[in-house]
């Protein structure tokens, strides 16, 4: 990325089910949900959204190998998207094991997301 323009942050949690994809998707949605970049087209090369570069960094507490990176990329509607998986986030007790919620144990997964936008 030649020029970083915007950084968005988010957090996502999967309280039951221990699915790293659910927590990661929620983290990226949280990062994107409260932002608008109305002037982004004006600063991109050729004023074209396809020239935007987006780098998604995810802090995962575990199960890096289970994350569907292509699904994360698919959440970003424009530009060239890269995804970095980092050690981070948190796995902590939810306080209860619920078999009917597909729990494997009592852990909840918390993922942090940073979405960097530029060109």
Buried (B, 14 or more C-beta within 10 A) or exposed (E): BEEEBBBBEBBBBBBBBBBBBBBBBBBBEBBBEEEEEEEBBEBBEEEEEEBBBBBBBBBBBBBEEEBEBEEBBEBBEBBBBBBEBEEBBBBEEBEEEEEEEEBEEBBBBBBBBBBBBBB
